[in-house]
Every structure is written in C-alpha cells, then in structure tokens.
Amino acid sequence: GLCRQDVSRDASMVQDVCHLLRTYDHAQATFFVCTDYIKPTDAAILLDHGHELGNHLRKDISNYYCNLSKHDFERELLEANQHLERMLKASHGRRSLLSGERQQDKIEWFRAPQGRMSVAMRDVLKENEMTNVMGDCYCDDWAFMEAVDNVQSEQFQKEQTERIASLMMRQVQPGSIAIFHMPEKNFRHTGIVALEMFLERCKQRNFKCVTVSKLLETYPIKEFPKRIDESSK
C-alpha cells in the first residue's frame, strides 16, 4: 500500500506515481487515504488505473483515534467511509483503463494512523466488516524524505533514497505488504525516486505489485505464506 499525505497545496503527484506504477508491469497499489486530503479528481485517476482506496481516517493525527471511545471512533470511521464511497460512486460502472475490471464499489480496508490500534477500534472494525491492514515491509521512509527536503545536496538525496530502497528490499518476500508514503511536490518529493528503485528491484526478483484485494485473492489468509525467517524456525 501507499499511504497518502496532504495535497491541499495543489502539490499532488498522483499522475506521476500512476505513470511510474504503470511502467513497472502495470503495478497496482492500495492507497490508504486521509479524507481531508484526497481530491475527487485524484481519486478518479487512481481508480481508473486499477488501484483501490483504503480508509486512513480524516487526518493522520498522532495518538488521537486510538484514545477515542467506541462510539466516537465509529463516527470517525463511518464519516470517512462515506466520503470515500461518494468517490467510488462517482466512478461506479466505469472500468479501469488498464485491467478492464470493474472498479471498487466499497471500502473494506483500513489502516490505523501510526499503526496504533485499540480494543474499541478493533471491535468497531469487526462490526463493520472491515480489516486493519498492517505491513511487514516498512522503514519510516517519510523521515528519510523529509530529511532530504531540508538538505540541498544531490549526494545526500542519492544516499537517502538508496537507504529507503535497500531497507525495503531486505524485508520484502512473497506475500509482503510494503508501505510507502505518498510524495508531493516540494514535500517528500524524493519518495518517487525511492519507489522507482524499489519497483525496479522487485522486477529483478520477479515480484509483481498488486492491491491488497488482489493479494488476498492469491493468498487467502489461512493459506498465507510464512515469512522465510519464520518458516525456518
């Protein structure tokens, strides 16, 4: 999945990312979006290219949602779902430009901000037949990207993007869920370079990047492959 950040400053790189993913064997992704940040036009572009949307709530607020009551969290969750479902409805009936498959018609995937879950959140998700999607391939890429934003050095940029790609590739295995944060113009913009390096190395290892839904079609949860480091124990 690709986590989405603030594009309120007309800084969207959705077109750039979609073009990059298409270049690598029509790679697809699940975009976990904050509803205060996603534009309907960007959502339409993502859906038209065969990607899917997941719920990342309104904003990525530290230590907020995990401390809400069950009632308050459910209100936040359903409001975000309704916002996203309006975007799905706007494109309902069209077929993706690349795959020719019918597009997503409901929101079933959720990612907790900062990955922080509570019992209340777990119960609400279960009652609403939604699943919290975590990743096993992650490296705080956003921190490396923001460090590059503050240092005007091509060498430093090269080092940091290489570090992101290398750290991710050390973790990725068949069935992995890799998490990248969305690059924007003038903010975390080098993320697209790291993403391209990651995609190229996945291609070299004959990995195909797909949405969470497609991944679970291939590997139902009860049949999910063990990680190499687990199966060797």
Helices and strands as residue ranges (DSSP letters): E 2-3, H 14-23, E 30-33, H 40-48, E 52-55, G 65-67, H 70-90, E 109-110, G 113-115, H 119-127, E 131-132, H 141-149, H 154-171, E 180-181, H 191-204, H 212-218, G 221-223, H 228-231
